[in-house]
Amino acid sequence: MEPRLSFVTLGVADLERATRFYRVALGLSRLPSPPGVSFFDLGPARLALYPRQSLAADAGMADAGMNAAGSGFPGFALALNVRTPEEVDRLLAAAAASGGRLVKPVQPTDWGRAGYFADPDGFLWEVAWNPKLSLT
């Protein structure tokens, strides 16, 4: 198998709200998308927003006792690595101003700077700057 991540699909409560958040807060450009889903370009991968209940049904888990509301810690976080320390602050502020929630303010780390926000559906995103990481 060739290692590659093609899509990250998030099950969202309100597709229009989530689409607007990712366009405004993160500045992502929406790709041509069929009705009922929103696709965004993330470089070699794509971000897909799909109604939570539809995603659960598609995975065959609609009746598997999952918490359809998506509350609680999901057990994973997505990460956005940026090119400058100032971008960490700007992106976290934009997320909070656009309907997201600041979870962990920017703090220095052993390797750079980072903070966390939750999108309107509670998905966690780390925003980080690491001067040793090449973003080509």
C-alpha positions as CSV (number, residue, x, y, z in Angstrom):
1,M,0.0,0.0,0.0
2,E,1.2,3.5,-0.8
3,P,0.8,5.5,2.4
4,R,-1.4,8.5,1.8
5,L,-4.3,10.3,3.5
6,S,-6.9,11.2,0.9
7,F,-9.9,12.6,2.9
8,V,-10.7,13.6,6.4
9,T,-14.5,13.5,6.7
10,L,-16.2,15.3,9.6
11,G,-19.8,14.4,10.5
12,V,-21.4,17.8,11.2
13,A,-24.7,18.8,12.7
14,D,-25.4,21.7,10.3
15,L,-23.7,21.5,6.9
16,E,-24.3,25.1,5.9
17,R,-22.9,26.4,9.3
18,A,-19.9,24.1,9.1
19,T,-19.2,25.1,5.5
20,R,-19.3,28.8,6.3
21,F,-17.0,28.2,9.4
22,Y,-14.3,26.5,7.3
23,R,-14.5,29.2,4.6
24,V,-14.4,32.1,6.9
25,A,-12.3,31.0,9.9
26,L,-9.7,29.0,8.1
27,G,-10.0,30.7,4.7
28,L,-10.4,27.4,2.9
29,S,-11.7,27.4,-0.7
30,R,-14.7,25.1,-1.3
31,L,-14.2,22.8,-4.2
32,P,-17.0,21.8,-6.5
33,S,-19.2,19.6,-4.3
34,P,-22.4,17.6,-4.9
35,P,-25.4,18.5,-2.8
36,G,-25.3,17.4,0.8
37,V,-21.5,17.5,1.2
38,S,-18.7,20.2,1.1
39,F,-15.2,19.5,-0.1
40,F,-12.2,21.7,0.7
41,D,-8.6,21.4,-0.6
42,L,-6.0,20.6,2.0
43,G,-3.0,20.2,-0.3
44,P,-2.6,16.5,-1.1
45,A,-5.7,15.6,1.0
46,R,-9.3,16.9,1.1
47,L,-11.5,17.9,3.9
48,A,-15.1,16.7,3.6
49,L,-18.0,17.9,5.6
50,Y,-21.0,15.6,5.7
51,P,-24.1,15.5,7.9
52,R,-23.3,13.5,11.0
53,Q,-26.4,11.2,10.7
54,S,-25.6,10.5,7.0
55,L,-22.0,9.7,7.7
56,A,-23.0,7.3,10.5
57,A,-25.5,5.6,8.1
58,D,-22.9,5.5,5.4
59,A,-20.5,3.7,7.7
60,G,-23.2,1.3,8.8
61,M,-23.2,2.6,12.3
62,A,-26.5,4.5,12.5
63,D,-27.9,2.1,15.1
64,A,-24.6,1.0,16.7
65,G,-25.2,3.0,19.9
66,M,-22.9,5.8,18.9
67,N,-23.4,9.3,20.4
68,A,-24.8,11.0,17.3
69,A,-24.4,14.4,19.1
70,G,-20.7,13.9,19.0
71,S,-20.2,15.2,22.6
72,G,-17.2,14.5,24.7
73,F,-13.5,14.1,23.8
74,P,-13.4,12.4,20.4
75,G,-10.0,10.8,21.0
76,F,-8.2,12.6,18.2
77,A,-7.3,16.1,17.0
78,L,-6.5,17.5,13.6
79,A,-3.5,19.8,13.2
80,L,-2.7,22.8,11.1
81,N,0.9,23.7,11.1
82,V,1.6,27.3,10.0
83,R,4.7,29.1,8.7
84,T,5.0,31.8,11.4
85,P,4.3,32.2,15.1
86,E,2.0,35.1,14.3
87,E,-0.2,32.8,12.1
88,V,-1.0,30.7,15.2
89,D,-2.5,33.7,17.0
90,R,-4.3,34.9,13.8
91,L,-5.9,31.5,13.0
92,L,-7.0,30.9,16.6
93,A,-8.6,34.4,16.8
94,A,-10.3,33.9,13.4
95,A,-11.7,30.5,14.5
96,A,-13.1,32.0,17.8
97,A,-14.5,35.0,15.9
98,S,-16.2,32.7,13.4
99,G,-18.2,30.5,15.7
100,G,-15.4,28.2,17.0
101,R,-14.4,27.9,20.6
102,L,-10.9,28.5,21.9
103,V,-10.0,25.4,23.9
104,K,-6.3,26.1,24.8
105,P,-4.8,29.5,24.2
106,V,-1.5,29.8,22.4
107,Q,1.4,28.6,24.6
108,P,5.1,28.1,24.0
109,T,6.1,24.5,23.6
110,D,9.4,22.7,23.7
111,W,9.4,22.8,19.9
112,G,7.6,26.1,19.0
113,R,4.0,27.5,19.8
114,A,0.6,25.9,19.7
115,G,-3.0,26.3,20.8
116,Y,-6.3,24.5,20.2
117,F,-9.8,25.4,19.0
118,A,-13.0,23.4,18.6
119,D,-15.0,24.0,15.4
120,P,-18.8,24.5,15.8
121,D,-19.3,20.7,16.0
122,G,-16.7,20.2,18.6
123,F,-13.9,18.8,16.4
124,L,-10.5,19.7,17.9
125,W,-7.9,21.4,15.9
126,E,-4.4,22.2,17.0
127,V,-2.7,25.2,15.4
128,A,1.0,25.0,15.7
129,W,4.2,26.6,14.6
130,N,7.4,24.5,14.6
131,P,10.5,26.3,13.2
132,K,12.1,22.9,12.5
133,L,9.2,21.6,10.4
134,S,9.5,22.3,6.6
135,L,6.2,23.3,5.0
136,T,7.0,23.0,1.4
